[in-house]
């Protein structure tokens, strides 16, 4: 039973990582180079903007590093 849960957990982790990478890749192609992407808000006002590389790829890379 524990082995099945381990395999199921790995499968869900892989599917989640694939979804994050797919969405980042899709957004990467749509956002023009040089655009600063909003990543944090205070109410309805943008508080922080970063370059598109950081905004789109930091989370999937950190998730991959954490899972390995």
PDB file with SEQRES, HELIX, SHEET and CRYST1 records, atoms N, CA, C and O in Angstrom:
SEQRES   1 A   68  UNK UNK UNK UNK UNK UNK UNK UNK UNK UNK UNK UNK UNK          
SEQRES   2 A   68  UNK UNK UNK UNK UNK UNK UNK UNK UNK UNK UNK UNK UNK          
SEQRES   3 A   68  UNK UNK UNK UNK UNK UNK UNK UNK UNK UNK UNK UNK UNK          
SEQRES   4 A   68  UNK UNK UNK UNK UNK UNK UNK UNK UNK UNK UNK UNK UNK          
SEQRES   5 A   68  UNK UNK UNK UNK UNK UNK UNK UNK UNK UNK UNK UNK UNK          
SEQRES   6 A   68  UNK UNK UNK                                                  
HELIX    1 AA1 UNK A    2  UNK A   30  1                                  29    
HELIX    2 AA2 UNK A   52  UNK A   67  1                                  16    
SHEET    1 AA1 2 UNK A  36  UNK A  42  0                                        
SHEET    2 AA1 2 UNK A  45  UNK A  51 -1                                        
CRYST1    1.000    1.000    1.000  90.00  90.00  90.00 P 1           1          
ATOM      1  N   UNK A   1       0.825  -1.198   0.000  1.00  0.00           N  
ATOM      2  CA  UNK A   1       0.000   0.000   0.000  1.00  0.00           C  
ATOM      3  C   UNK A   1       0.871   1.264   0.000  1.00  0.00           C  
ATOM      4  O   UNK A   1       0.572   2.230  -0.702  1.00  0.00           O  
ATOM      5  N   UNK A   2       1.939   1.249   0.785  1.00  0.00           N  
ATOM      6  CA  UNK A   2       2.824   2.414   0.838  1.00  0.00           C  
ATOM      7  C   UNK A   2       3.504   2.617  -0.514  1.00  0.00           C  
ATOM      8  O   UNK A   2       3.701   3.754  -0.942  1.00  0.00           O  
ATOM      9  N   UNK A   3       3.862   1.528  -1.188  1.00  0.00           N  
ATOM     10  CA  UNK A   3       4.512   1.618  -2.489  1.00  0.00           C  
ATOM     11  C   UNK A   3       3.568   2.263  -3.517  1.00  0.00           C  
ATOM     12  O   UNK A   3       4.006   3.068  -4.339  1.00  0.00           O  
ATOM     13  N   UNK A   4       2.305   1.920  -3.472  1.00  0.00           N  
ATOM     14  CA  UNK A   4       1.319   2.493  -4.393  1.00  0.00           C  
ATOM     15  C   UNK A   4       1.174   3.989  -4.130  1.00  0.00           C  
ATOM     16  O   UNK A   4       1.095   4.778  -5.073  1.00  0.00           O  
ATOM     17  N   UNK A   5       1.138   4.384  -2.867  1.00  0.00           N  
ATOM     18  CA  UNK A   5       1.042   5.812  -2.526  1.00  0.00           C  
ATOM     19  C   UNK A   5       2.272   6.578  -3.003  1.00  0.00           C  
ATOM     20  O   UNK A   5       2.163   7.719  -3.454  1.00  0.00           O  
ATOM     21  N   UNK A   6       3.427   5.957  -2.904  1.00  0.00           N  
ATOM     22  CA  UNK A   6       4.652   6.597  -3.367  1.00  0.00           C  
ATOM     23  C   UNK A   6       4.622   6.814  -4.879  1.00  0.00           C  
ATOM     24  O   UNK A   6       4.989   7.884  -5.366  1.00  0.00           O  
ATOM     25  N   UNK A   7       4.192   5.812  -5.602  1.00  0.00           N  
ATOM     26  CA  UNK A   7       4.094   5.923  -7.064  1.00  0.00           C  
ATOM     27  C   UNK A   7       3.045   6.969  -7.443  1.00  0.00           C  
ATOM     28  O   UNK A   7       3.266   7.763  -8.357  1.00  0.00           O  
ATOM     29  N   UNK A   8       1.917   6.975  -6.756  1.00  0.00           N  
ATOM     30  CA  UNK A   8       0.866   7.951  -7.022  1.00  0.00           C  
ATOM     31  C   UNK A   8       1.361   9.372  -6.736  1.00  0.00           C  
ATOM     32  O   UNK A   8       1.094  10.293  -7.508  1.00  0.00           O  
ATOM     33  N   UNK A   9       2.079   9.545  -5.631  1.00  0.00           N  
ATOM     34  CA  UNK A   9       2.645  10.855  -5.303  1.00  0.00           C  
ATOM     35  C   UNK A   9       3.634  11.325  -6.358  1.00  0.00           C  
ATOM     36  O   UNK A   9       3.619  12.495  -6.742  1.00  0.00           O  
ATOM     37  N   UNK A  10       4.487  10.434  -6.828  1.00  0.00           N  
ATOM     38  CA  UNK A  10       5.443  10.787  -7.887  1.00  0.00           C  
ATOM     39  C   UNK A  10       4.714  11.167  -9.170  1.00  0.00           C  
ATOM     40  O   UNK A  10       5.092  12.129  -9.839  1.00  0.00           O  
ATOM     41  N   UNK A  11       3.678  10.421  -9.514  1.00  0.00           N  
ATOM     42  CA  UNK A  11       2.919  10.712 -10.733  1.00  0.00           C  
ATOM     43  C   UNK A  11       2.250  12.084 -10.643  1.00  0.00           C  
ATOM     44  O   UNK A  11       2.256  12.842 -11.613  1.00  0.00           O  
ATOM     45  N   UNK A  12       1.681  12.401  -9.493  1.00  0.00           N  
ATOM     46  CA  UNK A  12       1.043  13.711  -9.315  1.00  0.00           C  
ATOM     47  C   UNK A  12       2.071  14.833  -9.358  1.00  0.00           C  
ATOM     48  O   UNK A  12       1.802  15.897  -9.915  1.00  0.00           O  
ATOM     49  N   UNK A  13       3.253  14.607  -8.771  1.00  0.00           N  
ATOM     50  CA  UNK A  13       4.320  15.609  -8.807  1.00  0.00           C  
ATOM     51  C   UNK A  13       4.768  15.855 -10.246  1.00  0.00           C  
ATOM     52  O   UNK A  13       4.958  17.003 -10.649  1.00  0.00           O  
ATOM     53  N   UNK A  14       4.933  14.796 -11.010  1.00  0.00           N  
ATOM     54  CA  UNK A  14       5.350  14.933 -12.413  1.00  0.00           C  
ATOM     55  C   UNK A  14       4.285  15.658 -13.228  1.00  0.00           C  
ATOM     56  O   UNK A  14       4.614  16.504 -14.060  1.00  0.00           O  
ATOM     57  N   UNK A  15       3.022  15.340 -13.002  1.00  0.00           N  
ATOM     58  CA  UNK A  15       1.949  16.014 -13.734  1.00  0.00           C  
ATOM     59  C   UNK A  15       1.884  17.497 -13.358  1.00  0.00           C  
ATOM     60  O   UNK A  15       1.668  18.342 -14.227  1.00  0.00           O  
ATOM     61  N   UNK A  16       2.066  17.817 -12.090  1.00  0.00           N  
ATOM     62  CA  UNK A  16       2.070  19.216 -11.655  1.00  0.00           C  
ATOM     63  C   UNK A  16       3.230  19.984 -12.252  1.00  0.00           C  
ATOM     64  O   UNK A  16       3.058  21.116 -12.704  1.00  0.00           O  
ATOM     65  N   UNK A  17       4.408  19.384 -12.261  1.00  0.00           N  
ATOM     66  CA  UNK A  17       5.586  20.025 -12.843  1.00  0.00           C  
ATOM     67  C   UNK A  17       5.409  20.207 -14.346  1.00  0.00           C  
ATOM     68  O   UNK A  17       5.791  21.240 -14.896  1.00  0.00           O  
ATOM     69  N   UNK A  18       4.836  19.216 -15.009  1.00  0.00           N  
ATOM     70  CA  UNK A  18       4.580  19.328 -16.452  1.00  0.00           C  
ATOM     71  C   UNK A  18       3.591  20.452 -16.737  1.00  0.00           C  
ATOM     72  O   UNK A  18       3.757  21.186 -17.711  1.00  0.00           O  
ATOM     73  N   UNK A  19       2.577  20.594 -15.912  1.00  0.00           N  
ATOM     74  CA  UNK A  19       1.601  21.665 -16.084  1.00  0.00           C  
ATOM     75  C   UNK A  19       2.257  23.034 -15.899  1.00  0.00           C  
ATOM     76  O   UNK A  19       2.021  23.945 -16.692  1.00  0.00           O  
ATOM     77  N   UNK A  20       3.082  23.185 -14.856  1.00  0.00           N  
ATOM     78  CA  UNK A  20       3.779  24.466 -14.632  1.00  0.00           C  
ATOM     79  C   UNK A  20       4.679  24.812 -15.807  1.00  0.00           C  
ATOM     80  O   UNK A  20       4.688  25.955 -16.262  1.00  0.00           O  
ATOM     81  N   UNK A  21       5.433  23.843 -16.304  1.00  0.00           N  
ATOM     82  CA  UNK A  21       6.340  24.098 -17.429  1.00  0.00           C  
ATOM     83  C   UNK A  21       5.560  24.417 -18.701  1.00  0.00           C  
ATOM     84  O   UNK A  21       5.955  25.292 -19.471  1.00  0.00           O  
ATOM     85  N   UNK A  22       4.466  23.717 -18.921  1.00  0.00           N  
ATOM     86  CA  UNK A  22       3.648  23.969 -20.102  1.00  0.00           C  
ATOM     87  C   UNK A  22       3.063  25.377 -20.086  1.00  0.00           C  
ATOM     88  O   UNK A  22       3.090  26.075 -21.100  1.00  0.00           O  
ATOM     89  N   UNK A  23       2.537  25.793 -18.943  1.00  0.00           N  
ATOM     90  CA  UNK A  23       1.978  27.139 -18.841  1.00  0.00           C  
ATOM     91  C   UNK A  23       3.058  28.211 -18.966  1.00  0.00           C  
ATOM     92  O   UNK A  23       2.830  29.249 -19.586  1.00  0.00           O  
ATOM     93  N   UNK A  24       4.225  27.970 -18.386  1.00  0.00           N  
ATOM     94  CA  UNK A  24       5.323  28.927 -18.506  1.00  0.00           C  
ATOM     95  C   UNK A  24       5.785  29.041 -19.956  1.00  0.00           C  
ATOM     96  O   UNK A  24       6.034  30.142 -20.447  1.00  0.00           O  
ATOM     97  N   UNK A  25       5.898  27.918 -20.630  1.00  0.00           N  
ATOM     98  CA  UNK A  25       6.334  27.917 -22.036  1.00  0.00           C  
ATOM     99  C   UNK A  25       5.331  28.666 -22.912  1.00  0.00           C  
ATOM    100  O   UNK A  25       5.716  29.466 -23.765  1.00  0.00           O  
ATOM    101  N   UNK A  26       4.047  28.404 -22.696  1.00  0.00           N  
ATOM    102  CA  UNK A  26       2.994  29.065 -23.462  1.00  0.00           C  
ATOM    103  C   UNK A  26       3.019  30.575 -23.221  1.00  0.00           C  
ATOM    104  O   UNK A  26       2.896  31.357 -24.164  1.00  0.00           O  
ATOM    105  N   UNK A  27       3.175  30.981 -21.977  1.00  0.00           N  
ATOM    106  CA  UNK A  27       3.229  32.410 -21.652  1.00  0.00           C  
ATOM    107  C   UNK A  27       4.495  33.053 -22.187  1.00  0.00           C  
ATOM    108  O   UNK A  27       4.464  34.205 -22.621  1.00  0.00           O  
ATOM    109  N   UNK A  28       5.604  32.334 -22.164  1.00  0.00           N  
ATOM    110  CA  UNK A  28       6.880  32.845 -22.658  1.00  0.00           C  
ATOM    111  C   UNK A  28       6.745  33.287 -24.120  1.00  0.00           C  
ATOM    112  O   UNK A  28       7.269  34.330 -24.511  1.00  0.00           O  
ATOM    113  N   UNK A  29       6.041  32.486 -24.917  1.00  0.00           N  
ATOM    114  CA  UNK A  29       5.882  32.791 -26.340  1.00  0.00           C  
ATOM    115  C   UNK A  29       4.954  33.984 -26.573  1.00  0.00           C  
ATOM    116  O   UNK A  29       5.069  34.659 -27.596  1.00  0.00           O  
ATOM    117  N   UNK A  30       4.042  34.252 -25.648  1.00  0.00           N  
ATOM    118  CA  UNK A  30       3.066  35.329 -25.817  1.00  0.00           C  
ATOM    119  C   UNK A  30       3.555  36.677 -25.296  1.00  0.00           C  
ATOM    120  O   UNK A  30       3.108  37.720 -25.774  1.00  0.00           O  
ATOM    121  N   UNK A  31       4.462  36.672 -24.326  1.00  0.00           N  
ATOM    122  CA  UNK A  31       4.948  37.914 -23.724  1.00  0.00           C  
ATOM    123  C   UNK A  31       6.162  38.400 -24.503  1.00  0.00           C  
ATOM    124  O   UNK A  31       7.132  37.657 -24.653  1.00  0.00           O  
ATOM    125  N   UNK A  32       6.128  39.644 -25.007  1.00  0.00           N  
ATOM    126  CA  UNK A  32       7.253  40.162 -25.785  1.00  0.00           C  
ATOM    127  C   UNK A  32       8.526  40.299 -24.942  1.00  0.00           C  
ATOM    128  O   UNK A  32       8.440  40.545 -23.739  1.00  0.00           O  
ATOM    129  N   UNK A  33       9.704  40.145 -25.554  1.00  0.00           N  
ATOM    130  CA  UNK A  33      10.962  40.333 -24.832  1.00  0.00           C  
ATOM    131  C   UNK A  33      11.053  41.755 -24.262  1.00  0.00           C  
ATOM    132  O   UNK A  33      10.594  42.717 -24.878  1.00  0.00           O  
ATOM    133  N   UNK A  34      11.642  41.859 -23.097  1.00  0.00           N  
ATOM    134  CA  UNK A  34      11.811  43.159 -22.455  1.00  0.00           C  
ATOM    135  C   UNK A  34      10.636  43.582 -21.590  1.00  0.00           C  
ATOM    136  O   UNK A  34      10.710  44.602 -20.905  1.00  0.00           O  
ATOM    137  N   UNK A  35       9.556  42.819 -21.609  1.00  0.00           N  
ATOM    138  CA  UNK A  35       8.383  43.152 -20.806  1.00  0.00           C  
ATOM    139  C   UNK A  35       8.632  42.792 -19.348  1.00  0.00           C  
ATOM    140  O   UNK A  35       9.159  41.722 -19.043  1.00  0.00           O  
ATOM    141  N   UNK A  36       8.247  43.693 -18.451  1.00  0.00           N  
ATOM    142  CA  UNK A  36       8.338  43.410 -17.022  1.00  0.00           C  
ATOM    143  C   UNK A  36       6.962  42.924 -16.561  1.00  0.00           C  
ATOM    144  O   UNK A  36       5.965  43.632 -16.701  1.00  0.00           O  
ATOM    145  N   UNK A  37       6.922  41.731 -16.019  1.00  0.00           N  
ATOM    146  CA  UNK A  37       5.677  41.045 -15.670  1.00  0.00           C  
ATOM    147  C   UNK A  37       5.315  41.321 -14.214  1.00  0.00           C  
ATOM    148  O   UNK A  37       6.172  41.192 -13.340  1.00  0.00           O  
ATOM    149  N   UNK A  38       4.063  41.700 -13.926  1.00  0.00           N  
ATOM    150  CA  UNK A  38       3.657  41.905 -12.529  1.00  0.00           C  
ATOM    151  C   UNK A  38       3.593  40.572 -11.779  1.00  0.00           C  
ATOM    152  O   UNK A  38       3.044  39.588 -12.276  1.00  0.00           O  
ATOM    153  N   UNK A  39       4.167  40.561 -10.571  1.00  0.00           N  
ATOM    154  CA  UNK A  39       4.166  39.324  -9.772  1.00  0.00           C  
ATOM    155  C   UNK A  39       3.589  39.516  -8.368  1.00  0.00           C  
ATOM    156  O   UNK A  39       3.325  38.537  -7.670  1.00  0.00           O  
ATOM    157  N   UNK A  40       3.392  40.760  -7.953  1.00  0.00           N  
ATOM    158  CA  UNK A  40       2.820  41.012  -6.627  1.00  0.00           C  
ATOM    159  C   UNK A  40       1.934  42.246  -6.690  1.00  0.00           C  
ATOM    160  O   UNK A  40       2.243  43.215  -7.383  1.00  0.00           O  
ATOM    161  N   UNK A  41       0.828  42.194  -5.955  1.00  0.00           N  
ATOM    162  CA  UNK A  41      -0.113  43.301  -5.948  1.00  0.00           C  
ATOM    163  C   UNK A  41      -0.426  43.700  -4.510  1.00  0.00           C  
ATOM    164  O   UNK A  41      -0.362  42.879  -3.595  1.00  0.00           O  
ATOM    165  N   UNK A  42      -0.766  44.979  -4.326  1.00  0.00           N  
ATOM    166  CA  UNK A  42      -1.324  45.475  -3.069  1.00  0.00           C  
ATOM    167  C   UNK A  42      -2.693  46.017  -3.424  1.00  0.00           C  
ATOM    168  O   UNK A  42      -2.821  47.124  -3.947  1.00  0.00           O  
ATOM    169  N   UNK A  43      -3.701  45.239  -3.139  1.00  0.00           N  
ATOM    170  CA  UNK A  43      -5.046  45.597  -3.573  1.00  0.00           C  
ATOM    171  C   UNK A  43      -5.131  45.453  -5.084  1.00  0.00           C  
ATOM    172  O   UNK A  43      -4.874  44.379  -5.626  1.00  0.00           O  
ATOM    173  N   UNK A  44      -5.494  46.538  -5.765  1.00  0.00           N  
ATOM    174  CA  UNK A  44      -5.598  46.499  -7.223  1.00  0.00           C  
ATOM    175  C   UNK A  44      -4.385  47.114  -7.905  1.00  0.00           C  
ATOM    176  O   UNK A  44      -4.362  47.241  -9.129  1.00  0.00           O  
ATOM    177  N   UNK A  45      -3.371  47.500  -7.122  1.00  0.00           N  
ATOM    178  CA  UNK A  45      -2.186  48.168  -7.659  1.00  0.00           C  
ATOM    179  C   UNK A  45      -1.012  47.188  -7.716  1.00  0.00           C  
ATOM    180  O   UNK A  45      -0.761  46.452  -6.761  1.00  0.00           O  
ATOM    181  N   UNK A  46      -0.304  47.188  -8.832  1.00  0.00           N  
ATOM    182  CA  UNK A  46       0.872  46.326  -8.980  1.00  0.00           C  
ATOM    183  C   UNK A  46       1.985  46.834  -8.071  1.00  0.00           C  
ATOM    184  O   UNK A  46       2.376  47.998  -8.153  1.00  0.00           O  
ATOM    185  N   UNK A  47       2.494  45.962  -7.206  1.00  0.00           N  
ATOM    186  CA  UNK A  47       3.551  46.337  -6.267  1.00  0.00           C  
ATOM    187  C   UNK A  47       4.937  45.972  -6.784  1.00  0.00           C  
ATOM    188  O   UNK A  47       5.904  46.687  -6.521  1.00  0.00           O  
ATOM    189  N   UNK A  48       5.042  44.865  -7.516  1.00  0.00           N  
ATOM    190  CA  UNK A  48       6.352  44.398  -7.979  1.00  0.00           C  
ATOM    191  C   UNK A  48       6.247  43.854  -9.398  1.00  0.00           C  
ATOM    192  O   UNK A  48       5.303  43.143  -9.742  1.00  0.00           O  
ATOM    193  N   UNK A  49       7.243  44.208 -10.219  1.00  0.00           N  
ATOM    194  CA  UNK A  49       7.367  43.673 -11.571  1.00  0.00           C  
ATOM    195  C   UNK A  49       8.785  43.131 -11.730  1.00  0.00           C  
ATOM    196  O   UNK A  49       9.741  43.713 -11.216  1.00  0.00           O  
ATOM    197  N   UNK A  50       8.914  42.022 -12.438  1.00  0.00           N  
ATOM    198  CA  UNK A  50      10.229  41.449 -12.729  1.00  0.00           C  
ATOM    199  C   UNK A  50      10.284  41.082 -14.205  1.00  0.00           C  
ATOM    200  O   UNK A  50       9.261  41.064 -14.889  1.00  0.00           O  
ATOM    201  N   UNK A  51      11.494  40.788 -14.690  1.00  0.00           N  
ATOM    202  CA  UNK A  51      11.633  40.384 -16.085  1.00  0.00           C  
ATOM    203  C   UNK A  51      10.903  39.060 -16.320  1.00  0.00           C  
ATOM    204  O   UNK A  51      10.634  38.318 -15.375  1.00  0.00           O  
ATOM    205  N   UNK A  52      10.590  38.773 -17.568  1.00  0.00           N  
ATOM    206  CA  UNK A  52       9.764  37.598 -17.870  1.00  0.00           C  
ATOM    207  C   UNK A  52      10.458  36.276 -17.545  1.00  0.00           C  
ATOM    208  O   UNK A  52       9.787  35.303 -17.204  1.00  0.00           O  
ATOM    209  N   UNK A  53      11.788  36.221 -17.643  1.00  0.00           N  
ATOM    210  CA  UNK A  53      12.504  34.992 -17.296  1.00  0.00           C  
ATOM    211  C   UNK A  53      12.263  34.626 -15.832  1.00  0.00           C  
ATOM    212  O   UNK A  53      11.917  33.486 -15.520  1.00  0.00           O  
ATOM    213  N   UNK A  54      12.444  35.581 -14.954  1.00  0.00           N  
ATOM    214  CA  UNK A  54      12.236  35.331 -13.524  1.00  0.00           C  
ATOM    215  C   UNK A  54      10.777  35.024 -13.217  1.00  0.00           C  
ATOM    216  O   UNK A  54      10.475  34.116 -12.442  1.00  0.00           O  
ATOM    217  N   UNK A  55       9.881  35.780 -13.824  1.00  0.00           N  
ATOM    218  CA  UNK A  55       8.458  35.616 -13.532  1.00  0.00           C  
ATOM    219  C   UNK A  55       7.929  34.251 -13.967  1.00  0.00           C  
ATOM    220  O   UNK A  55       7.074  33.673 -13.297  1.00  0.00           O  
ATOM    221  N   UNK A  56       8.433  33.741 -15.077  1.00  0.00           N  
ATOM    222  CA  UNK A  56       7.850  32.513 -15.633  1.00  0.00           C  
ATOM    223  C   UNK A  56       8.598  31.237 -15.282  1.00  0.00           C  
ATOM    224  O   UNK A  56       7.987  30.169 -15.254  1.00  0.00           O  
ATOM    225  N   UNK A  57       9.887  31.307 -15.014  1.00  0.00           N  
ATOM    226  CA  UNK A  57      10.661  30.068 -14.881  1.00  0.00           C  
ATOM    227  C   UNK A  57      11.214  29.795 -13.491  1.00  0.00           C  
ATOM    228  O   UNK A  57      11.709  28.693 -13.255  1.00  0.00           O  
ATOM    229  N   UNK A  58      11.155  30.740 -12.558  1.00  0.00           N  
ATOM    230  CA  UNK A  58      11.717  30.494 -11.222  1.00  0.00           C  
ATOM    231  C   UNK A  58      10.941  29.394 -10.484  1.00  0.00           C  
ATOM    232  O   UNK A  58      11.545  28.494  -9.900  1.00  0.00           O  
ATOM    233  N   UNK A  59       9.622  29.465 -10.508  1.00  0.00           N  
ATOM    234  CA  UNK A  59       8.814  28.474  -9.771  1.00  0.00           C  
ATOM    235  C   UNK A  59       9.011  27.052 -10.319  1.00  0.00           C  
ATOM    236  O   UNK A  59       9.259  26.145  -9.524  1.00  0.00           O  
ATOM    237  N   UNK A  60       8.915  26.813 -11.629  1.00  0.00           N  
ATOM    238  CA  UNK A  60       9.155  25.448 -12.117  1.00  0.00           C  
ATOM    239  C   UNK A  60      10.573  24.937 -11.818  1.00  0.00           C  
ATOM    240  O   UNK A  60      10.752  23.761 -11.500  1.00  0.00           O  
ATOM    241  N   UNK A  61      11.574  25.811 -11.919  1.00  0.00           N  
ATOM    242  CA  UNK A  61      12.952  25.389 -11.635  1.00  0.00           C  
ATOM    243  C   UNK A  61      13.116  25.048 -10.165  1.00  0.00           C  
ATOM    244  O   UNK A  61      13.750  24.048  -9.828  1.00  0.00           O  
ATOM    245  N   UNK A  62      12.550  25.872  -9.282  1.00  0.00           N  
ATOM    246  CA  UNK A  62      12.624  25.573  -7.844  1.00  0.00           C  
ATOM    247  C   UNK A  62      11.875  24.285  -7.501  1.00  0.00           C  
ATOM    248  O   UNK A  62      12.330  23.506  -6.663  1.00  0.00           O  
ATOM    249  N   UNK A  63      10.735  24.061  -8.145  1.00  0.00           N  
ATOM    250  CA  UNK A  63       9.968  22.829  -7.897  1.00  0.00           C  
ATOM    251  C   UNK A  63      10.759  21.603  -8.344  1.00  0.00           C  
ATOM    252  O   UNK A  63      10.773  20.580  -7.660  1.00  0.00           O  
ATOM    253  N   UNK A  64      11.409  21.714  -9.486  1.00  0.00           N  
ATOM    254  CA  UNK A  64      12.239  20.611  -9.970  1.00  0.00           C  
ATOM    255  C   UNK A  64      13.405  20.343  -9.021  1.00  0.00           C  
ATOM    256  O   UNK A  64      13.694  19.193  -8.688  1.00  0.00           O  
ATOM    257  N   UNK A  65      14.072  21.416  -8.588  1.00  0.00           N  
ATOM    258  CA  UNK A  65      15.206  21.260  -7.669  1.00  0.00           C  
ATOM    259  C   UNK A  65      14.759  20.665  -6.327  1.00  0.00           C  
ATOM    260  O   UNK A  65      15.462  19.836  -5.749  1.00  0.00           O  
ATOM    261  N   UNK A  66      13.604  21.085  -5.841  1.00  0.00           N  
ATOM    262  CA  UNK A  66      13.102  20.572  -4.574  1.00  0.00           C  
ATOM    263  C   UNK A  66      12.719  19.093  -4.680  1.00  0.00           C  
ATOM    264  O   UNK A  66      12.917  18.328  -3.737  1.00  0.00           O  
ATOM    265  N   UNK A  67      12.173  18.699  -5.825  1.00  0.00           N  
ATOM    266  CA  UNK A  67      11.718  17.326  -5.983  1.00  0.00           C  
ATOM    267  C   UNK A  67      12.820  16.323  -6.250  1.00  0.00           C  
ATOM    268  O   UNK A  67      12.630  15.126  -6.038  1.00  0.00           O  
ATOM    269  N   UNK A  68      13.968  16.790  -6.711  1.00  0.00           N  
ATOM    270  CA  UNK A  68      15.062  15.880  -7.041  1.00  0.00           C  
ATOM    271  C   UNK A  68      15.849  15.654  -5.814  1.00  0.00           C  
ATOM    272  O   UNK A  68      16.833  14.915  -5.838  1.00  0.00           O  
TER     273      UNK A  68                                                      
END                                                                             
